[in-house]
Amino acid sequence: MMKALIPALFLLISWSSVSQEVQRSTLSAAGSSVEVESNGETLLVQQSVGQQSVIGTYIAPGVEARQGFIQPPISVKGISVEETDIQAVVYPNPFESSIQVKFGEVLKGELSIQVYDLLGRTVYEAAEKAAPEITIGLEHLSQAEYVLLITSENKQFKATLLKN
């Protein structure tokens, strides 16, 4: 009896500990596009192999959303060459209670100042009139790393801060 029980236990333990699970996966994807003439119109026919999900298109006024491997080429409407970064220096960093931000350019209007913790929570928010240099009091913050974001009109400045 014992001789029959030992192989049965061995098979049961090895079967349960090395069981495999079949998962659906795609190893590769391929496709092609062909232009076809029909009734005086040129139609673009696209096909793909290896699509894992439903292919679909949703069209509403001003919006066309597509899902799937096959996507139309990206259409570039224009290129903006306007500089969007504010040139500035933050000191001291690491800091104890407050920081100074000295701007390398003349800013107009109001400055929007936000400080975020590393979880993305806003820990400080203020609005100040633009000046060549500003002081931001952050004594209420605990010792950690933060992200400073200053925006003015369509420009922004980002910096990583470290509080001692």
C-alpha positions in Angstrom: 0.0 0.0 0.0 2.8 2.4 0.9 4.6 1.7 -2.4 1.6 2.8 -4.4 0.9 5.9 -2.3 4.4 7.3 -2.7 4.3 7.5 -6.5 0.8 8.9 -6.4 1.8 11.6 -4.0 4.9 12.4 -6.1 2.8 12.7 -9.3 0.2 14.9 -7.5 2.8 17.3 -6.1 4.8 17.6 -9.4 1.6 18.1 -11.4 0.4 20.9 -9.2 3.7 22.7 -8.8 4.6 22.7 -12.5 1.2 23.3 -14.0 1.2 25.5 -17.1 -1.3 28.1 -18.1 -2.1 28.8 -21.8 -2.3 32.5 -22.5 -3.5 34.2 -25.6 -0.7 36.2 -27.3 0.3 37.5 -30.6 3.8 36.8 -31.7 3.8 39.2 -34.6 1.7 41.4 -36.7 1.7 42.1 -40.4 -0.4 43.9 -42.9 -0.5 45.7 -46.2 -2.3 48.5 -48.1 -3.5 48.6 -51.7 -5.2 51.3 -53.7 -8.1 50.0 -55.8 -10.0 51.7 -58.6 -13.8 51.3 -58.4 -16.5 53.3 -60.1 -14.1 56.1 -60.9 -12.9 56.4 -57.3 -9.6 55.4 -55.8 -10.1 53.4 -52.6 -7.5 52.5 -50.0 -7.9 48.9 -48.7 -5.9 48.1 -45.6 -5.6 44.8 -43.8 -3.7 43.5 -40.8 -2.9 40.1 -39.3 -2.4 39.7 -35.6 -5.0 42.3 -34.4 -5.8 41.4 -30.8 -8.8 43.6 -30.4 -11.8 44.9 -32.2 -11.0 47.4 -35.0 -13.4 50.3 -35.1 -13.9 53.9 -36.1 -16.1 56.4 -34.3 -17.0 59.6 -36.2 -18.8 62.6 -34.6 -18.7 66.3 -35.6 -15.1 67.4 -35.4 -13.9 64.1 -33.9 -12.7 60.8 -35.6 -11.4 58.1 -33.2 -9.9 54.9 -34.5 -8.8 51.8 -32.7 -6.5 49.1 -34.1 -3.1 48.6 -35.7 -4.0 50.4 -38.9 -4.0 54.1 -38.4 -4.0 56.9 -41.0 -0.8 58.9 -41.4 -0.5 61.8 -39.0 -1.4 65.1 -40.5 0.7 68.1 -39.4 -1.4 71.3 -39.4 1.4 73.6 -38.5 4.7 73.9 -36.6 5.2 76.4 -33.8 8.6 77.8 -33.4 7.8 80.0 -30.4 9.9 79.3 -27.4 7.8 78.1 -24.5 10.4 77.7 -21.8 11.1 80.4 -19.2 14.8 80.9 -18.5 15.4 81.0 -14.7 17.6 80.0 -11.9 16.4 78.6 -8.5 18.6 79.0 -5.4 19.4 77.7 -2.9 18.6 74.1 -3.9 18.5 72.1 -1.6 16.7 74.7 0.6 15.7 75.1 4.2 12.7 77.4 4.2 12.4 79.5 1.0 13.8 79.7 -2.5 14.6 82.5 -4.8 13.8 82.4 -8.5 15.7 84.7 -10.7 14.4 85.1 -14.2 16.7 85.5 -17.2 14.1 87.3 -19.2 11.4 90.0 -18.7 8.1 88.4 -18.0 4.7 90.2 -18.3 1.5 89.7 -16.5 0.9 87.4 -13.6 3.0 84.4 -12.6 1.2 81.2 -11.6 3.3 79.2 -9.1 2.7 75.6 -8.2 4.7 73.1 -6.2 3.9 69.4 -6.4 5.1 66.5 -4.3 6.3 63.3 -6.1 2.7 61.9 -5.9 1.5 64.8 -8.0 -0.4 66.5 -5.2 -0.4 70.3 -5.1 1.4 71.4 -1.9 1.8 75.1 -2.7 -0.1 77.4 -5.1 0.2 81.1 -5.5 -0.1 83.9 -8.1 2.3 86.8 -8.1 3.0 89.8 -10.2 5.9 89.3 -12.6 9.2 90.6 -11.3 12.9 89.9 -12.2 13.3 87.9 -9.0 10.7 86.3 -6.6 10.9 84.6 -3.2 8.8 81.6 -2.5 8.3 80.6 1.2 8.1 76.8 1.5 8.8 76.4 5.3 5.6 74.4 5.8 6.9 71.6 3.6 8.5 68.5 5.1 11.9 67.2 4.0 11.3 65.7 0.5 11.7 66.2 -3.2 9.3 68.5 -5.0 8.6 69.8 -8.5 8.2 73.6 -9.1 6.1 74.8 -12.0 5.9 78.5 -12.8 3.8 79.6 -15.8 3.4 83.0 -17.4 1.1 83.5 -20.3 2.1 80.6 -22.7 5.6 80.0 -21.1 6.6 77.7 -18.3 9.6 76.9 -16.0 10.0 73.5 -14.3 12.6 72.6 -11.6 13.1 69.8 -9.1 13.5 71.1 -5.5 15.0 69.3 -2.5 14.1 70.4 1.0 16.5 69.7 3.8 
